[in-house]
Amino acid sequence: MQYQRWLAPVLFWLLIPQVHAQFGGNVGVKTGSVHIHVVYADDRKAGSNLLVRLMEGPSSTIVQTTYTNDAGKADFRNIPVGNYHVVVSGDGIETTESALFEVDSRQVTQAQYVTVRQAEANGPRPVTPQSGTVSASDLNVPSKARKQLDKANEAMVRQDWRKAAELLGKAIAIYPQYVAAYNNLGVAYGRMDDAAHEQEALQKAISLDEHFAPACENLAKLYLRQKDFSQAESLLGKAVSMDPNNGQDLTLLAYAQYMQRRYDAAIATTQKVQALTNQHLASAHYIAAKAYEHQNRSQEAFAEFQMFLKDEPTGPRADHVRSDMAKMQSSAQ
């Protein structure tokens, strides 16, 4: 069965310790403040712990970094006048760049809104201090090993995967039972397209703690890329049992079931996604629609396509769904 190409890899980004660039104390330099509001397309607040990087002009030079609060808001204060843009990233969203805006000396403070989309795909994600997920075996990690992990996370933010792998190797040498380090090592190898070592590191993480959901999820994503849907389903089932409200894992589980032609199971899993009031994952509607199609339940399939377009009305995926709907209508006629 053909792999659904629109399920693109997850654009995961790390949350790094807060860093502020220092400005020189030049006399006469005017400053202003910017309040960044991160929202979804339906104006819902995107929530907390999203990394917001203030960039100089249209360049990639980082001026300041901070995180959103529970209201999806991030503040930058005492910014020298000039042109800037922001990059917003974090768990569960697609990395998004804002348009260029000006910090004007005539405005003491101003607000900028950045609209983001939820991430819906299958790339690996690392564990960071902000992730809130800790293996029981990691509770006694020596401080030296933890420092190596923190440095590795910073290297991963810079996309210096080889340096990250080197630092993670040092962390593991200090503490061989370091589950989070093995998980992140698997992520680094995955970004270097080294699937063999990626799999080895993630399997080691799971062997140390079979209840560590991030490693189960990441290894499942590797199996999905390798089209080993049975293995992926087993691991995603474990991840979901530990976090039943994880809409992304449920969607991937439904996809694995669909690719094994287990259409009833896939539909049931997508219904669990749709029951989550705080998550709107359009891909779940698409999987349900295709499963209904295979069962010759055209009415239910069409309804799921319509719900997909309600969640995601524009873009290439929406165009693809409209094409599917047009084909269904043509066949019915």
N, C-alpha and C positions, 0 to 999 in steps of 0.2 A: 504494500500500500504506500502511496506517495506521502512523503513527509510534508507536513504543512509548513511551507517556507516562511509564512508570515510570523511564526513563533520565533522571533529573533532572539539572540542571546541577551541575557540580562546585562544592562549597563550599570554594574554595581560600582559603588564608590565608597571609600572608607570614610568614617568619621574620625577625624584626627584631633588630638588635644588642641585646645584653642590657642591660637597664635596671633599676636597683633604686631604689625610692622611699626617700628618707631620712626617718628618724624622729627626732623631737626627743629629746634626752637627758633626759627627765623622770625624776627620782629616784622610785623606788618602783614604776615601771611593770614588771609581771611579763611575761615572754615565754616562748615555747615554740618548738619546731621541728616542722615537718611534712614527712614524706616521702611524696611522691606517686608511686604506682606506676601506670603507664599500661599497660593490658593489653587484649587482644581477648577476645571472648566465650568462646573456648576456652582462656583463661588464658595464651596466648602473649604474651610481652613485646612491646610495640609498637615498641621500638627507639629510636634516637637522633634528636636534632635536632628534636623536637617542641616547639613553643612552649607553655609552661605559664604562665598568668597567674593570680596569686592576687588575688581580688577581695574587697573589703570587704563583709561581710554578703551580702545578696541583690542588692546594687547593681552597677553597672558601673564602679565606681571601682577602678582598678588599684593594688594595694599593692606587688607585686613581680612581676617576670617572670624566667623562667629557661628552660633547655632540658633535655630528658631526655638521660640518658647511654645507652650501648649496652644497658643492662638495662631501659630504659624508665622510669627513676627520675629524679625531680627533687626537690631539697631546698630548703626555705625555712627559714631559721634566724632566731632572735631576733625572732619575730613577737609583737607585743603580744597579750595574751589578748583573745578576742572571737570573733565568728562570721565565717566566711569561706566562699567556694566557689572552685573553680578552673575555668578554661576551657582546654581542650587543643585545639590546632590544629596544622596542618602538612601537608606534602606527603603525599598518599596516605591521609589519614584524614578522616572527617567531623568538623567542629568539635563538641566535646562539653562540656557543662557538668556539673559534679558537683553532688551534693546539698549542702545547707548543712551545715557541720561547725563544731565549737567548738574553739578552742585554749584549753585549760584549764591554769591555773597548777599544778594538781595533777599534770599529766603533762608532764614535761620534753620528751618527744618522742612523736610518734604517727605512724601510717601511715594514709593514705587511698588507696583503690583507685578508679581511674576506668576504666571499660570503654568503649572506642571501637570504631568500625566503620571499615572501609576505604572510602574514597571510590571510587565506581564510575561516575562520570558524565562529562559533557562540557563543563565550563566551562574557561575559559583559566587558565593559571597563569603568574605572573611568575617572573623569574629573580632570585634573591637571592644574597648571598655564601655562604649555606649550601647552595645548590642543587648546587654542585659542577660546574656546566655553564658553560663559558666558551668563547666563540667565539675562534678564532685571531686575528681582527682586533681583539679587545678586549684583547689582552695589552699593548698600548701606550697604553691609555686614560690621558689626563692626569688628574692627581689632582683637578683642579677639576671635571671632568666626572663622575668617580666619586663625588665628594661630592654632586653634584646627584642622581645615581641613588640614593644612600643616603637622601637626604632624601625623594625621591619614594617609595621603599619604605616609609618611615615614614608618609607621608601615605596610602598605600594600606592600611596596617594600620588607620588611623583611618577608612578608607573615604571619604577626601576625594579623590575621583577627579579632580576638576577641578584641585586643587592638584598632584596627582601628575602630571597631564598637562603642567601648566605647567613643573614642575621637570624633567621628562623632555625637554621642548622645549629647555630651557636646556642640558641635558647634550648633546643632539644638536647644538646650535649650536656648542658648544665642540669636539665631536668627531663630525663627520658620519658616520663609519663605525661608530658605537657600536651594535652589533647587539643587545646586551641592552637598551639603552634603547628601541630601536624595538619589541622584543618586549613590554616592559612598557608602552609607550605603547599598543600594541594591546590589551593587557589592560585598561588604564584606559578606553579608548574603549568596549570591550566592556561594561564595568560601567556605562557611561553610556548604553548602548543606541544607540551610534553605530556601526552595522555598517560603513558605508562607510569611515570613518576607521580603524576597527579593521582592516579588510581591507588598507587602504593601508599602514598601519604594519607589519603582519606580512609583507606581500609585500616591503616594503623590507628588512626584516630578513633574509628568505630570499635576496633578490637580493645582499645583502652577504656572506652565508655560507649556501649551500644545504645545508650539513651541520649547521646549528644545529637540533638536534632540538626544543627547546622551541617555536621559532617554527613549525616544520612541524606540530607537534602542535596548537598553538593555532589556526592557520589551518584545519587539518582540522576542528577542533571547530566553527569558524564555518561551514564548508561543511556539516557535519552539521546544524546548526541551520537552514541554508538548504535542506536536503534535496538538496544537490548531492553525492550519494554517490560518484560516480566520482572527482571531484576530491579528496574526503576520503580515499578509499582510496589514491590515489596518494601523498598526503602522509604518511598514516599508515604506508604501506609504507616510505617513506624514514626516518621516525622509528624504526620497529621495526628497520630494518637497522642503525641506529646504536646502538640499545639493545634487543637481542633479548629481554632478560629483563624488559621493562617490561610487566607484566600489564595495566595500564590501557589502554595504547596497543594492545596485542593485542586486548583486548576491544572497543575502539572499531573496530578494523579488521574484526573479525568481524561487528560490527553493520553496517558499511558494505557488506560483502559480502552479508550476509543481505538488506539492503534492496534490493540489485540482483538478488535471487533467485539468487545464486551460492551455493547451499546447501552444495555439497561444499567449496568454499573456506572458507565460514564455519565449518563443522564442523572442518575441519583446523586453522583458526586457534584455535578454542576449545580444541582438544586441546593446543596449545602453551601456552595459559594454564594448563590443568589440570596440565601437567607441571612448572610452577614450584612448587617445594616451599615457598617462603616467601611465596606469595601465594594468597589464597583469595577469588577474585572471583566471587561468586554469579551475577552477570549472564552470565558466560560459559556457565554451565550452562543458563540460560534461553534464550540465543540458540541453543545447540546443540539444545535440546529443540524449539524452534519450527522449526528447520531440518529436523530429523528428521521432525517432523509433516508438513511440506510434501512430504516424500519418502515419506509413508505408512509410516514406520518407527516404529510406535507403541511398541514395546517399548523401543527406544533412547531415544525421547522421554520416556517415563515414568521411565526410569532417571535421565535428566538432571534431571528435575523433583525426583526424590528427593534427588539430590546438592545441588540448590539449597537444599532445605529443611534439609539437614544443615548447610550453611554459614550459612543465614539462617532459623532456625526460626520466628521471630515477626515481626510487623509487617505493614503493608498489602501489601507485595510478596509475602510468604509466603502471605497470604490469597488473593491473586490466583492464585498458582501452585496452591494447593489447589483453587481453583475450576476451573482448567484440567484438573487431574488428575481431578476428579470428572466433568467433561464427557467426558474420554477413556474413563473406565470406563463411563459411561452409554452412549456410542456402541458400545463393545465388546459390551455386554450386548444 
